[in-house]
Amino acid sequence: MSVYSSLRRQKPHPPNPKLQKVMSFSSLLRQSFLSPTRSLWRKDTGVALCKALSTGPTKTLTLIEGDGIGPEISDSVKEIFKAAKVPIGWETVSVKPVIGEGGRVTVPEDVIHSMKRNKVGLKGPLETQIGKGAVSLNLTLRRVFNLYANLRPCRSIEGYKTAYDNVDLVTIRENTEGEYSGIEHEVVDGVVQSVKLITKDACLRVAQYAFEYARKSGRKMVTAVHKSNIMRRGDGLFLKCCFEVSDKYKDIKFNEMYLDKACLLLVQDPSLFDVLVMPNLYGDILSDLCAGLVGGLGLTPSGSAMSTELGISRIVNMAAGSLMTSQELYGESITILLITAEDMESYDLSQHFDEVTDFIDKGKEEGAGVFVHCMAGVSRSVTVSVAFLMKYCNMTLSEAARQVHSNRLLACPNVTFMRNLFNLQKQLKEEKQKKVLGKS
């Protein structure tokens, strides 16, 4: 029996009615929404879980959960791998930075040993403090493990309508130097100098990687993106290295293009491109631009066939400003409610409670399945689902929260949304008391 499954069967302690009225928002949040697996991933239990999963011919991967939403994303990935019965175990490590010789920032030795032993790792998002002189852990990991090439495929997804239906390209970004080399200093008060480091060795190896990838994947063209007209030495060296490597790959067409022209042509006709290789900063920006061509990083491609199969005829999109839900995608048989709400503690989600819960209730009266979603299905969609159960199913906040959490383990609304729900419970209670008094 795995550590995960044994913990999930533990029953929560029954709430104390006397303490219910003075329960803080944070404790209510923990009791109602926090999955047991969230507290599982300490260093010691991570190793234990890895061993529990390592039965049979498994492959152990290094897992760096990351900061912020990182642990929740990591939990989701592990659940997906487990549900798919992929024979993978996880060795969880922390990348808390350490100061090495000469004040150089590096990662703990156990992280280095784990990666060298397992060869494959999965990393969540890592936070870098802004304006405090903190060294980026992402850059540190790339330097320590020599992760010199970042490859991002970008393809149109069949069935998801965007402005383009012919996108099929790959961006390859040099990942260790350029503007992201992390070399900067304050010359005098109010004057900061940042160094763009370009080396011949790094340019040659990322160019070699791009052409080799193009050949192995059956692609026909590599485009070097640069600004050698402005940065004649730095980007000029990068371009010179790309030309040098291209001479060894006569079967692959090579051309070069200024960054600004590449951006223009990408949004005019992305089919003009195949493989793009570029220095660090350009690749960071251009890869996100390419993601926007096919719907964005938060794309959820689901079609009308799946909706029909699940009996869904109503959809609530709580992240309409960030996540597209097209009527053309689902067809006229689907009724869609678009709500533009931010998952921020400064945002009052209660302004949408009536509209969303009434929409859901009307769908239930029609015998329809209602799909409620946002970007991650963790906060906004969870909050309005709880509000519906409270308003139309006569549940308390705690009961509704447990009901939703039992079906969505990662459910975790932010503090303000919890306050919105708490106020809704108070409002519903007052309305109920008025009805009782009115009858008497």
N, C-alpha and C positions, 0 to 999 in steps of 0.2 A: 504493500500500500504506500503510495507516495505521500510526502509531507503535505502537498497541496490538497489531495482528496480528504485526508484525515482532518485537516483544519476546517474544510468547508462543511463538514458534518457537525461541527460543534454548534450547539444551539445558543443563541444570544441570551444573556441574563434578562429576566423580565424587568421592565421599568418599575421604579418605585413611584406610586401615584403621588406621594407627598412631595417628591422632588420634581415632579413633572412641571409645575408652575414656575419654578425658579431655574429650570434648565437653561443653560446658556446656548447661544446659537452654535458655538463650536462643538459643544458636547452633543447637541441634537444632530449636528452634521455627522459626527463620528458614529453615533449610535444607529442612525437611520440609513446612512449612505456608504460609509467607508467599508470597502470590501475587506474581508479577513486577509486576502492575499496581499493587500497593500502594505500591511505591517510585517508580512512574511519576509520581505526581501532585505534582511540585514545580511552582513557578510557571512556569519556562521550558518544561518538557515539557507542562504543561497547555495552554499557548498553542499549542504545536506540534501536539498532538492535536486541539485545536479546529480548526486549519487543515486537518488531515488529514481530519477528518469533514465539513468544509464544502465538499463537492463537490456541485454542483447547487443546487437551490433550498432551501438549509437556513436554519434560524432559529437564531441564536446566543443562548444563554441564559447568564446569569451564575450561576456555581456557587460557593457558600460551603460547603466540605466540613464545617466544624465541628470539634468536639473529641470525644475519646473514641472511640465507635464510629462517629462521623460519616464519616470517610473510607471505612470499609467499606460503610456504607449508600450513600454516594455512588457507590462502585464498582458496587454492585448495581444502582442506578438506571440508571447508564450502560450496563451490560450489557443490561438489559431494553430500554432505548430502542434500542440497537443491534440486538438480536435482532428487535425489532418493525419495524426499518428505518424508524424515525421520523427525518425529516430535521432533526436537531438537532445543533448543535455546542455545545461547552461552553467558556466562558471562566472559568477558575478564578481566584479572588481570595482574598486573606487579609484578615480583618477584625481583625487585631491593633490594639487601640485606640491612638489617638494623642491627645495633649493639645493642644487648640486654645487660642485666645485666652481669657484669664481663667480658665484651668485647666479649661475645659469638655471633657469626653471626647467624642471623635467617632471616625469610622472613616476609614481612609486615602482619599486623594483618588481613587486608581485604582478603588476600590470604587464610589464615588459616580458617577464617569464611566462605569464599566461598566454600572451599573444604568440610568443615564439613556440610554445608547446602546442597550441591549438591551431595556429596558422590562419584561423578565420575568426572575425569578431563582429559584433553588432553594437552600434553606438547610438544612444539617444542624444537629444539636443543638450549642448553644454553652454552655460551662461558665461559671458564675459562682462565684467563691470565696465561701464562706460565712463571715460574721463578720469579714471582713478589710477592709471598707470599699470593696470593689471594685464598680465600676459594671457593671450587667448589660449585656452586649453585645446581648442580645435587645431590651432597652428602648432602647438607643442606636440600633439599626437602625430600630426603629419610629419613633423621633423624627426621625432624619435623613431617612427616606424618607416620613414622614407616613403610616404604615400604620395608619390609625385604626380599621379594622373587621376583626375576626377572625371568619370564618364557618366553622362546623363542622356539616355535615349528620350526622344520626344516623338510620339506617334499619335495620329488621330485615332479615336476609338469608335469603332463601328456602332451605330445606334445612338450616339450622343452628338446632337447637332450643335456645331459651332460655326464661326465664320469661315473656317477652313475644313475640308475633308480629305486633304491630300498631304498632310504633314507626316514626314517620316525622316527624321534627321537625328544626328547625335552630336552633342557638344562634348569636347574633350578639353579640359582646363589644366594648365600647369598648376600644381597644388602646393608648392613648397616655398616659392619666393615671390618676386614681383613686389607690388605694393603691400602684400600681406606677409612680407618677411619679418615684420614686427620690429624693424629698426627705425627708431625715431627718437628725437631728443629736443629739448628746448634750448635754442641758441642763446637768446636773451629773453628776459621777461616779455611775454606776449608774442614771441616768434618761435614757432615750432617747425622743425625740419623732419620730414619723413623720407626715407630712402627706398627707392625702387631698385631692388637687387635683381639683376639678370645675369645668369652665367651660361656659358656655352654648353657645358655638360648637361645642365637642366633642360635647356632648349632642345638639344639633340635627342635626349631620351624621351621627352614628351612628343616630339615630332615622330620619332621612331615608333612610339606606341600608337599614335594616330594612324599611321600608314599600315602598320601591322594589323591593327584592328580592322581597318577598311578591307584589307585583303582577306582576312579570315572570315569576315562577316558578309563577304560578297558585295561590298559597296564599291562604287566606281570613282568617287571624287573626294578629295580633301581640300578644304579651304582654310588658309591661315588668316586669322583676323588680327589686325594690328593697328598701330598709329605711328608708323615709322616716319610719316611726314612731319610729325611734331617731336617725337622722342626718337631722333635719328640713330642714336647709339644703342639705347636699350632695346626698343622694338625693332631697330634695324638688325641687331644681332639675332633676335628671335627669328625674323624673317629669313635672314641669311642661312640659319641652321635648317629651317624648313625646306628651303630650296636644295640644300646639300643632301638632305635625306630623300627628297623626292626623286633625285637622280637614280636611287637604288630601286625605285618602284615604278618602272615604266608602264606597268599595267594599270596604275592608278592615276587618274587625271589630277593635276594640282593647279590651283589658282590662289591668288591672295587678294585681300580686300580690306579697305579701311573700316574700322569699327562702326563709324556713323553710317556709312553706305550699307554695311551688313544689316544694321538695325532697320534701315529703310526698306531694303529688299525683303527682309524676313516677314514684315507685316504686309508687304504687297503681294509676294508670291513665295511662300516657304518651300515650294517644290523645287526651287532653284538650288537648294542646298542638300548636302548628303552628310558628310562628316566635317565638323568645324573644329579647328584646334587653335588655341589662343592662350595668352598669358593669364595669370591668376585673376586679377580684378575684372577683366573683360568677361571671362568665363562665368564668374559669379553672377554678373548682371545679365548676360545674354541667356544663360540657362533658365533663369526665371522668366525672361521674355518669351522664350520658346514654350515654356509650360503654359503661359497665358494663351498661346495660339490654339491649344487643344482643350481649354476650359479651366485651367488653373490648377494649383497644387491641391486644392480641396475637392477635386472632381470625384463624383460618385456616379459612375455609369450604370444605371439600371433602367431597363426598358419596359414597354407595356406588356410584353409576354410574361415577365415575372410578376408584374402587378396583378394581372388577371389570374395567374396561378395561385397567388396568395389571397385573392378576394379583396384586393385593395381598390377602392374607387375614390378615396379622398386622401390628399397629401397636404401636410402642414410643413412648410419650409421655414424654420426659425432663423435662418442665416441668409436671407434672400440677397443681401448686399454683397456677400462673399461667395455664395454657393448657388449655382444656377439650377433652376428646376423649370424646364421648358414644357409648355403645353403641347408643342409639336412632338416632343419626345414621347409623351405618354398617351396622346390621342384625346379625343373629345370625351371619352368615357370617364376620364379622371378629372375630378374637381380639385383645384389647387388653391391653397391659401398661402400667400407670400407675406412673411413678416420680417422686416429688417430690424434685428435686435443684436446688440453687442454683448459679448460675454465679458463684461467689465463690472467691477464692483461699484462703479459710478452710475450704472444703468438700472433704471427702474423697470423691471419686466412685468410688473403687475398691471401696467397700462394696456397690456395685450391679453390679460387673463380672460376677460369676458368674451372677446372676439374669438379667441382660439378654443376655449372650452365649449362655447355655443356651437362652433363649427364641428367639433368632434362629436358633441351630443346629437346634432342633427344627422350626422353620418351614421351613428349607432342606431338611431330611430329608423333609418332607411335600411338597416341590416348590412351596412357597408363596413369594410375594413378600412381603418384610418392609419396612415403611416405618418408619424411625427419625427422629424429629423432636424439636425443642425450640422455643424462641421464635424464634431466628434461623437455626438450622441451622449454627452456627459453632463452638460449643465443646462443649456437653454431648453432643449427638447424634454429633458428629464423634469425640469421645473414645471412646465405647462402640463405635462402628463400627471404630475402629482396634484396640481391645481384642479384638473378635471375630476380626478378620483375624489378629492375633497368636496367639490361643489356638486357633483351629480351622483356620486356613489355613497355619499354620507359617511366618508371616512375621515378620521382625524389625520392631522399632519403626519404623525408617527406611523399610523397604519398605512397611509398612502405611500409614504417614503419606503417602508419595508416592502410593500407590494411591488413598487417599481424596481427597487434594488434587487429583489429576488429574480427579476428577469433581465436586469442590466447591472452586472456586478461593478462596473466602473462608474456608476451614477454618482456624481459629486457636484451639485450646484455651488456656485460661489456664495460668499457670505451674504451679499445683498439679496440675492435670489431667495436664500433661506429666510431672510427677514421679510421679504415679500410674502412668502408662504405662511410665515408666522402671523403676519397681519391679516392675511386672508382667513386663517383659522379663527382669529378673533372676530372678524367681520361676520363670518358665517354663524358663529356662536351667538352673536348679538341679534342677528336676523332671526334665528331660531327662537330665541327668548321672546322677541317681540311678537312672533306668531302665536306662541303659547299664551302670552298675556292678552293678545287680541281675542283669542277664543274664550278665555275665562271672563 
